[in-house]
């Protein structure tokens, strides 16, 4: 397990969250909370204690989110997931 000081994690300039072995969100940093707060219907999302797939932008993306989470859980250490985000118009 990789350990970083709590203050370092909290102050990362990018959204980040930590999940346990079951994919349950155990903490999220300030940038993640700010990102969620500015995401329309997710402004009141409290993901702590929930499966990380709650971060999926829509129900149709939950399977993709679960696949990303399962891949992260199967790897050692830190896993960085990146994907393209399309606007509702389909424009990149």
Buried (B, 14 or more C-beta within 10 A) or exposed (E): EEEEEEEEBBEEEEBBBBBEEEBBBEBBBBBBBEBBEEEEEBEEBEBEEEBBBBBBBEEEBBEEBBEBBEEBBEEEEEEEEEEEEEEEEEEE
